[in-house]
């Protein structure tokens, strides 16, 4: 399973380099949470990695990846949160996001799939709750059909 996670992280890193619309860091500090986030097309993943994480590979399917680190603790360890969210396109249509928690050693990721059309901009609103504080993450991403 560790090899799969390395492949997943490599795929995420590679996809970041290939997408011109992605911010350089994709991290926001929200209270005691350092929230790392990205949204990419599912075809960036190999079939093996997609299968290992239950990701549906499609030209019209994207993946949202959220990771939360505790910036109030030494070393900023991963933080368990409850997470909900939705995406809204420019026509005002909403798409609910269903997140799955993935734990790999010390790392914790929250993954959700979202459908899109070519050149569709999705505006994400993600609610994070660690039991002590609630935070809201907002970001947008343009998706392209390859």
Secondary structure, 3 states (H helix, E strand, C coil): CHHHHHHHHHHHHHHHHHCCCCCCCCEEEECCEEEEEEEEEHHHCCHHHHHHCCCCCCCCEEEEEEEEEECCCCCCCECCCEEEEEEEECCCCEEEECCEEEEECCEEEEEEEEECCCCEEEEEEEEEECCCCEEEEEEEEEECCC
